[in-house]
Each structure stands twice: as C-alpha cells, then as structure tokens.
Amino acid sequence: MVTKAARVWEWIRRRNPGRVYWVYRSFIWHAALHDLRHRYTGSAIGIFWNVLIPLAQILIYTAVFSAIMPVRLPGVMVSHPFTIYLCSGLLPWLGFSECVTRGTSCFLENANYLKKLSIPEQVFVAQNAVVATLSLFISMALLFGLTMILGARITWTWLSVLPVVLLFQSLGFGLGLTLGSLNVFFRDVGQVLGVTLQMWMWLTPIVYIEELVPPGLQKFMILNPAFPFVNALHAAIVRGEWPEPSRWAWMLGWAIATPFVGYLILRKVRPEIRDTL
C-alpha cells in the first residue's frame, strides 16, 4: 500500500520544482550581477555605493549605541557589545526584507519580459533573491571587520553564519514567491507588506535583547519564523556559541517549506498571471 507521504514524494520527484533554477542558473547569476553593478548607474562612484551604504549604516549604529545610548549585554565582555548584537541581527534582517520586498514586486516590474519571454516566473524571484543575498554578503563582511576592530574574538562558531544567512534568505525567497504571485491579482499586498515587515521586525529581538521580553511571551517567540535565524546569529556572533539543534530544525523547516508553498501557489495561478499583468 502506497502511503500518502510516498505519493507526495513521488509528486515532488516528477515535478522537481527546483530543476528550473539549475536550468536557468546562468541567467539568474548574470542578471543578479548586472543588477548589482548598475543599481547606482549615473552616480559618481557607481558600484562602490554597494559597500558605502552598509558601511555607513554600521558606523551610525556604532556611534549611536556607543556614545549616545551605551547598552551593556550580560556576559559579553567586549567593547560596544550592543553594536555587534544589533548589527548581527539587523543587517541580515535588512537583507531578508529586501528579498521579500523585491520578490513581491518582481512580477509587476518584469511584466514586459513575462509577456514576451517563456522564462518561468520563479526565475525572476530567484534573481532578486540572489541580488539581495549578494548585498547581504557585503554587509556581513563589513560586520566581520567591525567585530575584529572592536576587539571581539572571532571563533569557529562564525562558520555557522553562512548557512544561517542562506537559510534566512531561502525563507525570504519563499515569501517573495508567495506574495509576488498574489500581488499580481491583489495589488494591496505590496502596500501592506511594508507595514507588516516593520511590525514583524519589532516582534523579533533585533533592536532589543531577548531577555527583555516578558517570560510569559518568550515561549511564543519560537512561533515567529524570523526568531530562530536571528537567535542563531546572535549566538554565533555575539556569544560565540553554536546554534542549538532545535534552532537548526526550525530554520531548515521554514527554509524548505516556505519556497515549496510559494511554488504551489504560483503553480495554481500561473495560467492567469501573464494575462493579468
């Protein structure tokens, strides 16, 4: 007797929703690099803004939380600990937010290409996700340098940062794919998203430490999809600890399930997308 799980696995194997990204990998990569290089076309220093903008953000956070609002973290014995804490959560959040926001609007922005070319719709979401991830890598490299300058000890736990960030971006890609498919038919989705992301950020311990949350609410924080990612980054970068196994389980679950749900929704509405744009 064939179980339901076996039937689902056979459906996935036949459909192979991830195969399209491999087939169009060259297009995705080169389109992402072109976007990154020409994002600031017409400005005096062009591509260097990709470095200067996150660097300016980091320096502003350092100035504010070291001189104006000095905050101490219990058990963290480095100079400017809250600056590192804030940047290690906020910079990945900004990359995640960019991934979701650009994915939500990408079908509308690429309507001309979708009407003329037979490229699968999800390829454009993937291209935007790669751009957001490359920008995030630049920011994290600057954070790595800042951490050493401030005297924090670089430990082996930093090796977990890359997979955590990639899994976080996979969650953003899945949400972008889902919301982008819905935004074609319900244009209010894009308008509501900005407010939702702001609320979501404040529900996640990014600009405040987790211990400030009332104990009765802390147990519900795991239901926040962004929490295990931010918590794992704080553990690895700030406290020099490996993320807990339960955090990895939650991160893998969200990073796999969300893109799959997005694919199912896109597959459902795909026949009407190009006619609606």
Secondary structure as the mmCIF struct_conf table of DSSP 4:
data_model
#
loop_
_struct_conf.conf_type_id
_struct_conf.id
_struct_conf.beg_label_comp_id
_struct_conf.beg_label_asym_id
_struct_conf.beg_label_seq_id
_struct_conf.end_label_comp_id
_struct_conf.end_label_asym_id
_struct_conf.end_label_seq_id
HELX_RH_AL_P HELX_RH_AL_P1 LYS A 4 ARG A 15
TURN_TY1_P TURN_TY1_P1 PRO A 17 GLY A 18
HELX_RH_AL_P HELX_RH_AL_P2 ARG A 19 VAL A 23
TURN_TY1_P TURN_TY1_P2 TYR A 24 TYR A 24
HELX_RH_AL_P HELX_RH_AL_P3 ARG A 25 HIS A 38
TURN_TY1_P TURN_TY1_P3 ARG A 39 GLY A 42
BEND BEND1 SER A 43 ILE A 45
HELX_RH_3T_P HELX_RH_3T_P1 GLY A 46 PHE A 48
HELX_RH_AL_P HELX_RH_AL_P4 TRP A 49 ALA A 63
HELX_RH_PI_P HELX_RH_PI_P1 VAL A 64 ILE A 68
BEND BEND2 MET A 69 MET A 69
TURN_TY1_P TURN_TY1_P4 PRO A 74 GLY A 75
BEND BEND3 VAL A 78 HIS A 80
HELX_RH_AL_P HELX_RH_AL_P5 PRO A 81 GLU A 109
TURN_TY1_P TURN_TY1_P5 ASN A 110 ASN A 110
HELX_RH_AL_P HELX_RH_AL_P6 ALA A 111 LYS A 116
HELX_RH_AL_P HELX_RH_AL_P7 GLU A 121 ILE A 149
TURN_TY1_P TURN_TY1_P6 LEU A 150 GLY A 151
HELX_LH_PP_P HELX_LH_PP_P1 ALA A 152 ILE A 154
HELX_RH_3T_P HELX_RH_3T_P2 TRP A 156 SER A 160
HELX_RH_AL_P HELX_RH_AL_P8 VAL A 161 ASN A 183
TURN_TY1_P TURN_TY1_P7 VAL A 184 PHE A 185
TURN_TY1_P TURN_TY1_P8 ARG A 187 ARG A 187
HELX_RH_AL_P HELX_RH_AL_P9 ASP A 188 TRP A 202
TURN_TY1_P TURN_TY1_P9 LEU A 203 LEU A 203
BEND BEND4 THR A 204 THR A 204
TURN_TY1_P TURN_TY1_P10 PRO A 205 ILE A 206
BEND BEND5 VAL A 207 TYR A 208
HELX_RH_3T_P HELX_RH_3T_P3 GLU A 210 LEU A 212
BEND BEND6 VAL A 213 VAL A 213
HELX_RH_AL_P HELX_RH_AL_P10 PRO A 215 GLN A 218
TURN_TY1_P TURN_TY1_P11 LYS A 219 PHE A 220
HELX_RH_3T_P HELX_RH_3T_P4 MET A 221 LEU A 223
BEND BEND7 ASN A 224 ASN A 224
TURN_TY1_P TURN_TY1_P12 PRO A 225 ALA A 226
HELX_RH_AL_P HELX_RH_AL_P11 PHE A 227 LEU A 233
HELX_RH_PI_P HELX_RH_PI_P2 HIS A 234 VAL A 238
BEND BEND8 ARG A 239 ARG A 239
HELX_LH_PP_P HELX_LH_PP_P2 TRP A 242 GLU A 244
HELX_RH_AL_P HELX_RH_AL_P12 PRO A 245 THR A 276
#
